């Protein structure tokens, strides 16, 4: 009975974060397999081979998968409670978001470069009979194309009035944010020196310049207290944000 209580207590402790859940899952699978092999004395020799091979290969598979997780997704292995304070958790979240945004921006830049090559080739062929390519026409065409690409793939965050800084206008890729909660986290990192963590709707709000409406998050809709993490899994489209929109940061 004491051993069972100890196992349950250990399982409860491990289930507090993703890393512990993975460890608990591995322990249960390996334990069941080992118990089956040891207790099932009626199994024939050829029936034992698959279990033996599983016990041999399973740790190797776990090592490979775990190495991949640690090297590429280590920030996802911890729960918010594992951090010493909210700032540490938000800093880790910020680094992860920045990498994702950088990847998307790199893809957009590569797409613009490719479009520029195609347009330049087209204009060169068009003006080949007349001599040198009209540089002004090319640059104007590229500016219009890049502007349309930005409108189709990005949104603009305008925090000039909030931060009292005319340079505080940020263009960010829509594809980098899977939900509205991700977007508000990103905006928080832009203005974190002026607001408190997890106080969207209390210290600040986002308003869509297209409709002038304030965008409410799930905490506001469900009337939950501020100051603690509370996700908002709705997509940007579900809350009325579309590519090309400008969101203005407002004080509450």
N, C-alpha and C positions, 0 to 999 in steps of 0.2 A: 504493500500500500504506500509506504514511504517513497519507494523508487518511482511509482506511478505519479505521485504528487510532485516529485522532483522533475520528472519529464514534462509534466504539464506546466510547471513553473518556468522551466527553460523555454518551452514552446511559446509561452506568453511573452517572455522577454524578447525572443527572437522576432516575434511578429510586429514589432514596433516600427520597423523601417524596411525598405525594399531589400537591403542587404541581408537582414535577418530572415526575411521570408524566403529568400533564395537558399540560405543555409538550412533552414528548416525543411524545405522541399527536398533538398539533396539528402539530408539526413534520413528522412522518412523513406524515400525511394531506396536508398542503399540499405537501410535497416530491414525493410520488408524483404528485399531480395536475399540478403544474408540469412534472415530468419527462415525464409522459404527453403533455402538450400540446406540449412542445418536441421530443420524440423521434419522435412518431408523425406523420411527414410525409405519410403516406398518407391521413390523415383528411380528409374533405370539409369544406367550410366550415360546413354545417349540423350536422355532427357535432362541430365544435369549440365551437360556441356553449354547450352545457351545461357544458363544462369551464371556459370563460372566465367564465361567470356564477358557477360554483362558486368560482373563485379570487377573484372580486370580492366575493361575499356571505359567504363563509366567515369572513373576519376580522371582519365586522360581527357575525355570530352569536356568534363566540368572545368578542367584547367584551361583548355583552349577557349571556351566560351567566357570564362571569368576574366582571362587575360584581355580578351576583346572588349569586355564591358569596362574594365578598369582603364584601359588605354584610350577608349573613345567616348565612354558615357559615364565616367566616374561620378559626375555631379548628380546623376539620377539614382544613385545607390543609397542616398541618405534622406531621412525624413527631416522636416523643419525642426523638430525637437532635438535633433542631433547637433545642431549648431548652438554655440554658446549664447548668441543673442540674435535679434531680428536683423541687425546690420550684417552679420556674417552670412546669414541665409540669403539676404538680398544681394550681397556682393557676389556670391556664388551663382545666383540666378542671373545676375547682370552679365557675368563673363560668358555664360552659356548662350544668352540671347545675342550678345555681340558677335560671337562666332557664327551663329545662324544668320544674322543680318549680313555679315561680311560675305558669307557664301552666296546669298541671294543677290547682293549688290554686284559681286563679281560676275555672276551669270548675266545680269542685266548689262553690264559693261561689255561683256563678250558679245552679247546679242547686238548691241549698238555698233561695235567694231565691225561685225559681220555685215550688218545692214549698210554701213558706210562703204565697205569694200564693193558691195553689189551696186549701190547707187553711183559710186565713182566710176565703176566699169561701164555702167549704162550711159552716164553722161559723156564719158570719153568716147564711146562709140557714136553717140548722137552728134558730137561736135567734131568728130574726126575729119570730116570733109571741110570744115571751116577753120581748122587749125587748133590752137590751144584751148583747153577746157576753160569755160567761164567760171573762174574761181568763186566769184561772188554768188552766182546762181547755185553752185554746189554747196557752199556754206549755208545759204539760206534754206535750201532743201533739207540739209542734214539737221539744222536746228528745228525745223518743223517736224521731221520724223522723230527725233529724240524727244521732243516735247510730247508727241502722241504716245510714244513708248512709255514715258514717265506717267502720263495720265492713265494708261491702261494697266500699269503695274504698281503704282505707288500712291500713297496718300501724304498729305502735308500736315505737320503739327506746327501750329503757330503759337508760340509762347512769348511773343514780344511784349505784350501788355503785362502778362503775369510776372515776367522776370525783369521788366523794365530794361530790355536789351533788344535793340533793333536787329541784331544778328541771330536771335533765337528762333529761327525758322528751320525745321528739319523735314527733309523728304525721306520717307522710309518705305521699304517694299512691303506690299500687302501680303505676299506669299510667306513672309517670315513669321506671321502671327496667326496661329491656328484658331484663336478665340479672342474674345474681347478682353478677358482677363490678362492674356499675354500682352495685349496692346497697352493696357493701363499700367502694367508693370514697367514696360519700356518707357512710357511717358514719365512715370515716377522717377526713373533714373535720370531723366533730363532735368527735373526740377526738385530733386530730393533735398537740396539744401534749404528749400522754402516750405516744405510740407512734412507731415509726419507719415511714417509707414502705415499702410493699410487704412488710410483716411480719405479715400476717394469718395466724393459726395459730402464730405465734412469740411475738408480744407480746400478742395479743388474739384473741378468738373471739366469734361470735354463737351464742347458744343459744335455741332455741324454747321459750318458757315452757309451751306446750301439751304438748310431749313431753319437755322437759328435755334434749333431745339437742343436742350441739354440731354445728354445720353446717360441714362440711369443704369447702374450695374445691378447684379443680382442681390447684393447686400442691401441696396436701397429699396429694391422692389419687395424683398422679403423682410425688410425692417430689422436687420440684424445689427448688433453693435459693432462699431468700428474698433480698429486696433489689433485685430487678429486676421490671419489669412482666411480668405473666403473666395473661392474660385468663381469664375463666370465663364462657363463652357460654351456660351453662344458664339456663333461665328460673327465676323464683322458685318456680313450682309444681313444677318438676323437683327442686328441692332441699328441697321440703317446706314452703315458705312460702306461706300463703294469706291473702287479705284478712281483717282482723280479728285476726291473730296479733300477739303481743308478742314481740319479740326482745330478749334481755338481753345486754348487752356484758360479757364475762367476761375476766379476765386468764388468761393461759396459765401 
